[in-house]
């Protein structure tokens, strides 16, 4: 259960990052605070949109979903449900693949790096690592019961 709390905390960090970038993309925030890299170049490129929505908004939906699922997974009724661990790990794996694609685009196509995007990629990678550990722990728990 503590692993799901860690996932929820990491997802909360991702929510703040993606919300910040989404608000910039929607024009609510006029300028990004970016001490390293070229955040505005990345976030104004044609690659900053996916299926008609800002990539950051997709990230926001992703992190909100992971946060809610991780919190639900800490409830006594669901704390031993292995399916929650598996779904968290699967979603995180998709998030890591999507972040890897975006990082490739930053490096090879846009030729600019957004420190916020890199931070989000690190956060989703940590979510995957912790989620996989949760799946393994849930698997051991099932063997111990059987």
ZALUM-429621 format. One record per residue: residue in one letter; z, x, y of N, C-alpha, C in turn; residue number from 1. Coordinates in steps of 0.05 Angstrom, whole numbers, always signed. Layout:
N
fidren; nw; nu; nv; caw; cau; cav; cw; cu; cv; vexdren
A; Z; X; Y; Z; X; Y; Z; X; Y; NUM
...
//
This chain:
146
fidren; nw; nu; nv; caw; cau; cav; cw; cu; cv; vexdren
X; +0; +16; -24; +0; +0; +0; +0; +17; +25; 1
X; +13; +40; +25; +14; +57; +49; -14; +67; +55; 2
X; -31; +71; +35; -58; +80; +40; -73; +59; +56; 3
X; -68; +34; +50; -82; +13; +65; -72; +12; +94; 4
X; -47; +19; +98; -36; +20; +125; -50; +43; +140; 5
X; -54; +65; +127; -68; +88; +139; -97; +80; +146; 6
X; -110; +66; +127; -137; +56; +133; -137; +37; +157; 7
X; -118; +20; +159; -116; +1; +181; -112; +16; +208; 8
X; -95; +37; +207; -91; +53; +232; -116; +68; +240; 9
X; -131; +79; +220; -156; +92; +226; -177; +73; +236; 10
X; -178; +49; +224; -196; +28; +234; -190; +20; +262; 11
X; -164; +19; +269; -156; +12; +296; -167; +33; +316; 12
X; -165; +59; +308; -177; +80; +325; -207; +76; +328; 13
X; -220; +69; +306; -249; +63; +307; -255; +39; +324; 14
X; -238; +19; +324; -242; -5; +341; -242; +4; +371; 15
X; -223; +20; +378; -221; +29; +406; -246; +45; +414; 16
X; -255; +63; +397; -278; +80; +403; -303; +62; +406; 17
X; -308; +45; +386; -332; +29; +386; -331; +8; +408; 18
X; -308; -3; +415; -306; -22; +437; -313; -8; +463; 19
X; -303; +16; +467; -309; +32; +491; -339; +36; +494; 20
X; -352; +44; +472; -381; +49; +473; -397; +23; +476; 21
X; -387; +2; +464; -400; -24; +467; -398; -34; +495; 22
X; -375; -32; +507; -372; -40; +535; -390; -24; +554; 23
X; -394; +2; +548; -412; +18; +564; -441; +7; +560; 24
X; -449; +3; +535; -476; -6; +529; -482; -33; +542; 25
X; -462; -50; +544; -465; -77; +556; -463; -76; +586; 26
X; -457; -53; +598; -456; -50; +627; -429; -56; +639; 27
X; -409; -61; +623; -383; -67; +634; -370; -42; +645; 28
X; -375; -19; +631; -366; +7; +641; -390; +22; +651; 29
X; -388; +32; +676; -411; +45; +689; -417; +72; +678; 30
X; -397; +87; +670; -401; +115; +662; -383; +122; +639; 31
X; -393; +138; +620; -377; +147; +598; -362; +172; +605; 32
X; -337; +173; +596; -322; +198; +599; -327; +215; +575; 33
X; -341; +236; +579; -350; +253; +556; -349; +282; +565; 34
X; -327; +295; +556; -323; +323; +565; -342; +343; +551; 35
X; -351; +335; +527; -369; +353; +511; -392; +336; +502; 36
X; -416; +347; +504; -440; +333; +494; -454; +316; +514; 37
X; -471; +299; +505; -488; +283; +522; -486; +253; +513; 38
X; -463; +242; +517; -458; +215; +508; -477; +195; +520; 39
X; -483; +197; +545; -500; +178; +558; -529; +180; +548; 40
X; -538; +205; +543; -565; +208; +531; -567; +194; +505; 41
X; -547; +197; +488; -547; +185; +461; -545; +154; +464; 42
X; -528; +145; +481; -523; +116; +484; -543; +101; +500; 43
X; -562; +115; +512; -584; +102; +526; -611; +106; +512; 44
X; -610; +120; +489; -635; +125; +474; -644; +100; +460; 45
X; -669; +100; +451; -679; +76; +436; -664; +73; +410; 46
X; -651; +93; +400; -636; +92; +375; -608; +80; +378; 47
X; -601; +73; +402; -574; +62; +407; -573; +31; +402; 48
X; -596; +21; +393; -598; -8; +386; -606; -10; +356; 49
X; -595; -29; +342; -602; -34; +314; -602; -65; +310; 50
X; -625; -75; +302; -629; -104; +298; -620; -120; +322; 51
X; -627; -110; +346; -622; -125; +370; -594; -122; +382; 52
X; -577; -108; +369; -550; -104; +379; -544; -74; +383; 53
X; -527; -68; +402; -519; -40; +405; -507; -29; +379; 54
X; -514; -5; +372; -502; +8; +348; -472; +7; +349; 55
X; -461; +12; +373; -432; +11; +377; -420; -16; +370; 56
X; -435; -38; +375; -425; -65; +368; -424; -68; +338; 57
X; -444; -57; +324; -443; -57; +295; -419; -42; +285; 58
X; -413; -20; +298; -389; -4; +291; -364; -20; +296; 59
X; -363; -35; +318; -340; -52; +324; -336; -73; +303; 60
X; -358; -86; +294; -356; -106; +273; -345; -93; +247; 61
X; -356; -70; +241; -348; -55; +217; -318; -49; +217; 62
X; -309; -37; +239; -281; -29; +241; -262; -53; +241; 63
X; -271; -75; +254; -254; -99; +254; -252; -110; +225; 64
X; -274; -110; +211; -274; -120; +183; -256; -102; +166; 65
X; -258; -76; +168; -241; -58; +153; -212; -61; +160; 66
X; -206; -64; +186; -179; -68; +195; -167; -93; +183; 67
X; -181; -116; +185; -171; -141; +174; -167; -139; +144; 68
X; -186; -128; +130; -184; -125; +101; -161; -107; +93; 69
X; -157; -85; +107; -134; -67; +101; -108; -81; +106; 70
X; -106; -96; +128; -81; -110; +134; -75; -132; +113; 71
X; -96; -147; +106; -92; -167; +85; -83; -154; +59; 72
X; -94; -130; +54; -87; -116; +30; -59; -106; +29; 73
X; -45; -106; +51; -16; -98; +52; +2; -122; +47; 74
X; -8; -146; +48; +8; -170; +44; +18; -170; +14; 75
X; +43; -179; +10; +54; -178; -18; +35; -192; -38; 76
X; +22; -213; -30; +5; -228; -49; -19; -211; -58; 77
X; -28; -192; -41; -53; -177; -47; -48; -147; -51; 78
X; -23; -137; -49; -19; -108; -48; -28; -95; -74; 79
X; -29; -109; -96; -37; -97; -122; -65; -105; -130; 80
X; -80; -118; -112; -107; -127; -118; -126; -103; -116; 81
X; -136; -94; -138; -154; -71; -139; -181; -77; -124; 82
X; -189; -102; -125; -215; -109; -112; -215; -102; -82; 83
X; -192; -105; -69; -190; -98; -41; -194; -68; -37; 84
X; -183; -52; -55; -187; -23; -54; -216; -16; -58; 85
X; -229; -29; -77; -257; -23; -83; -275; -31; -59; 86
X; -270; -55; -48; -286; -64; -25; -282; -46; -1; 87
X; -258; -37; +4; -253; -19; +27; -269; +7; +22; 88
X; -268; +18; -2; -282; +43; -8; -312; +39; -6; 89
X; -323; +16; -16; -351; +11; -14; -360; +8; +15; 90
X; -345; -7; +31; -352; -10; +59; -351; +17; +73; 91
X; -331; +33; +67; -329; +59; +80; -352; +77; +72; 92
X; -361; +75; +47; -384; +92; +38; -409; +84; +54; 93
X; -413; +58; +58; -436; +49; +74; -433; +60; +103; 94
X; -408; +58; +114; -403; +68; +141; -409; +98; +143; 95
X; -401; +113; +123; -406; +142; +124; -436; +148; +123; 96
X; -451; +133; +106; -480; +137; +104; -493; +130; +131; 97
X; -485; +108; +143; -496; +100; +169; -489; +120; +190; 98
X; -465; +131; +190; -457; +151; +210; -473; +177; +205; 99
X; -478; +183; +180; -494; +207; +174; -522; +204; +185; 100
X; -534; +180; +182; -560; +175; +193; -560; +178; +223; 101
X; -540; +166; +236; -538; +168; +265; -534; +197; +275; 102
X; -518; +212; +260; -514; +240; +267; -540; +256; +264; 103
X; -555; +250; +243; -581; +263; +239; -599; +257; +263; 104
X; -599; +231; +271; -616; +223; +294; -608; +238; +320; 105
X; -581; +241; +324; -571; +255; +347; -582; +284; +347; 106
X; -579; +297; +324; -586; +326; +322; -616; +331; +322; 107
X; -631; +315; +305; -659; +322; +300; -678; +307; +318; 108
X; -671; +283; +328; -690; +267; +343; -682; +266; +373; 109
X; -658; +259; +379; -649; +256; +406; -643; +283; +419; 110
X; -635; +302; +403; -627; +329; +412; -603; +327; +432; 111
X; -584; +310; +425; -560; +308; +441; -538; +298; +423; 112
X; -514; +305; +430; -490; +297; +414; -471; +281; +432; 113
X; -461; +259; +420; -441; +243; +434; -414; +248; +420; 114
X; -395; +259; +434; -369; +266; +422; -355; +241; +411; 115
X; -359; +218; +424; -347; +193; +415; -360; +185; +388; 116
X; -386; +189; +385; -400; +182; +360; -390; +201; +338; 117
X; -387; +226; +344; -378; +245; +324; -349; +238; +316; 118
X; -333; +231; +335; -305; +223; +329; -305; +198; +311; 119
X; -322; +179; +316; -325; +156; +299; -333; +163; +271; 120
X; -352; +182; +269; -361; +191; +242; -338; +204; +227; 121
X; -321; +219; +241; -298; +232; +228; -278; +210; +219; 122
X; -274; +190; +236; -255; +168; +229; -265; +153; +204; 123
X; -291; +146; +203; -301; +132; +180; -300; +149; +155; 124
X; -304; +175; +158; -301; +193; +135; -273; +194; +124; 125
X; -254; +194; +143; -225; +194; +135; -218; +167; +121; 126
X; -230; +145; +131; -226; +119; +118; -236; +120; +90; 127
X; -259; +132; +86; -270; +134; +59; -252; +151; +40; 128
X; -243; +173; +50; -225; +191; +34; -200; +176; +26; 129
X; -187; +162; +45; -162; +148; +39; -168; +124; +21; 130
X; -191; +110; +25; -198; +87; +9; -203; +95; -20; 131
X; -216; +118; -24; -221; +128; -51; -195; +135; -65; 132
X; -176; +147; -50; -150; +152; -61; -136; +126; -68; 133
X; -139; +106; -52; -127; +79; -58; -139; +68; -84; 134
X; -165; +70; -87; -178; +60; -112; -167; +75; -136; 135
X; -164; +101; -134; -154; +117; -156; -125; +109; -163; 136
X; -109; +105; -142; -81; +96; -145; -80; +69; -159; 137
X; -97; +51; -150; -98; +24; -161; -107; +25; -190; 138
X; -125; +43; -197; -134; +46; -224; -112; +57; -242; 139
X; -96; +75; -232; -73; +86; -247; -52; +64; -252; 140
X; -48; +47; -232; -30; +25; -234; -38; +5; -256; 141
X; -64; +0; -258; -74; -18; -279; -70; -6; -307; 142
X; -74; +21; -309; -70; +34; -335; -41; +33; -343; 143
X; -23; +36; -323; +6; +36; -329; +15; +9; -338; 144
X; +2; -13; -328; +10; -40; -336; +0; -47; -363; 145
X; -24; -36; -371; -37; -44; -396; -28; -29; -419; 146
//
